[in-house]
Amino acid sequence: MVQLRDDLIELLDEEAAHRGISRSALIREALEEHLAAAARSAVGRQIVAGYERIPQSEPDAWGDPDGFSDVGGKELLQRLDHEEAEAGFQPW
């Protein structure tokens, strides 16, 4: 049970009639869309927080071949960088 102002109920009923659905279906749809948008926004904030903790400009073990102690892995990354450069791809 939810209490709504009369003007909001009128707008809901008009929209529901226009779309051929019930008021309840329209309210459910609006709530689902709102909650999904809130979840997407939360994920976006988490991504931003991650980049603030570890800025993209700071190399990590995957992006800095010199940080590897494995010579084979280092050589592989260097070859891949060279292949991508020859193919015209820009570095990250």
Sequence and secondary structure as in RCSB ss.txt:
>XXXX:A:sequence
MVQLRDDLIELLDEEAAHRGISRSALIREALEEHLAAAARSAVGRQIVAGYERIPQSEPDAWGDPDGFSDVGGKE
LLQRLDHEEAEAGFQPW
>XXXX:A:secstr
     HHHHHHHHHHHHHHT  HHHHHHHHHHHHHHHHHHHHHHHHHHHHHHHS TTS  TTT GGG   HHHHH
HHHHHHHHHHHTT    
